[in-house]
Amino acid sequence: MSTEKMFEDQVNKFHDEMIEIIKKYQFRDRNQLTSSGISVSQCYVLETLNRHDALTVNELAEKMHLSISTITRVVEPLVKKQLVRREEDPEDRRVRLISLTPKGRIAFKESWQSVFESEKIILANFPPEHREMLVDLLKKLNKAVGFWQSCCKK
């Protein structure tokens, strides 16, 4: 088999596996994350803010891979539910920082608990010596996807 044909074969297999993983995660997320009346997008905002503390709208949009207008629409109900707050940036009063409220931290923990439990089950299916390798491969995949996105945006 030629190198080109082998690569095409690998691309097709990669595609099939990625599609299956994405479908499983998307449906899992929709079923597990939204049980508290918060959309999947809003749950990802809570998760991102939990990891990064306060972010500007631009920073949050960038980390979520969404437009600023979409982030604004996703964040507004979270503000109304008092799960996140908008505050002036002490260094630049024109900038608003978005951060979790104490109520938002609780909502984050509650909405993501079942996801973390399912991820424990997934990871437990790998021998301990392969777990770090799996995480390393996922980091490399994430970096490759980021490279693809940065070089191919229209």
N, C-alpha and C positions, 0 to 999 in steps of 0.2 A: 504494500500500500504506500502511495506517495505521501510525502510529508504534508502536502497541501490537503490531500484527502483525509489524512489522519487528523489534521487540525480542524477541518470542517466537521468531522465526526465528534471531536471533543467539544466544539462549539454547540452542536446539537444536543449532546448529552448535558452539558452545562446548562443550556437553556431549559431543558426539561426539568432538571433538578431545581433550578432557581424558581421556575414557575410554581412547582409543587410546594416548595418552602414558603414562597410569598403567599400563596393561597392559604396555606395552613396558618401562617402568622396573622394574615389579615382577618380571617374568620375568627381565630382565637381572640385576637384583640377586640374585635367588634363584640363578641359574646362575653368576654371576661371584663373588659375595661368599661363598658357602657352600662353596667348594671347599676351604677350609682347616679344615673341620669346625666352623665357628662359624656359628650361625644368623644370618639377616638382621637380626633385632632386636639381637643381640649386636654385629654389625658396626656398626649405627647407634649403639650405645652407645659403642663404641670411637671412632667418628668424632666424636661429640658431645664426649667427653672430650678428644680430641685438639685440638678447637677451643677448649675452655673450661677446660682444666686440671682442677683439682679442683672437684667439685660435691657438694653434699649430695644425699641421695636425693630430697628434695623438688624441688630444682632440676633434677636429672636427669630426674625424672618429668615435670616441666613442659616442659622442652625437648624431650623425646621424645613428648609428648602421650599419655602413658600413666599409669595409676594407680600409686600407690606400691607396691602389692602386686605388680603386674606387673613393675615395674622391679626389685624385690627378687628375683623369680624369674629375671629375665633376667641380672642381675648375678652371682648366686651361682655359676653355673658359670664365669664369667670370673675370679672370685676363686680358685676351685679350680684353674683352669688357670694361675694367677699372671699373668694379663693385666691385671687391675686390682687395686688394693689399697683397703682401707678403713682409714682412720686417724682418730684423734681430731682434731677441730678445735681448734687451739691456743687459740682464743678462747672456745670453749664445749665442754667435755669431753663433754657429752651428745650432741653432734652428730658424726656420722661423715661424713668426706669421702671421696669415691670418686675415684680418679685412675688414670691409666695407669701401668703398670710399664714398664721398658725393654723387656721381652718383649712387652708390650701395644702399645707404639709400633711395634715391628717387625711384629706381627700386623696392626695397622692399615694400615701401608704396603703390606704384601703383599696384603691382602684388597681394598684400594681401588685398587691400581695399574691393574688392568684397567678399572675404572670410569673412572678419570681418562683413560686412553687412549681409551676409547669416547667420552668427552665432548669430547676434542680433535677426533675425527672428526666428531662432530655439529656442533661450533662451526665447523669448517673449511668446512662447507657453506654458511656465511653469508659474504657479503662483509665485509671488515674494518670498513667503516663501519656495518654493521648489528649487529655483535656487542655493542657497548655498549648499543645500543637494546634488543636482545633481553634482556640481563641486567637492564636497567632495567625492562622490562615484566614479567619474572619476579619482580623485587622487589615491584612493584606488585601483581601477582597474589597473591604470598605475603602481603602486607599485607592485601589484601582478604579472603583466606581466613581470616586471623587475626581480622579484624573480624567476619566472619560467625560464626566459632566462638565468639568472646567474647560476642556479643549473642544467640546462639541456643542456648546450652547449656541442657540440662534438668536 
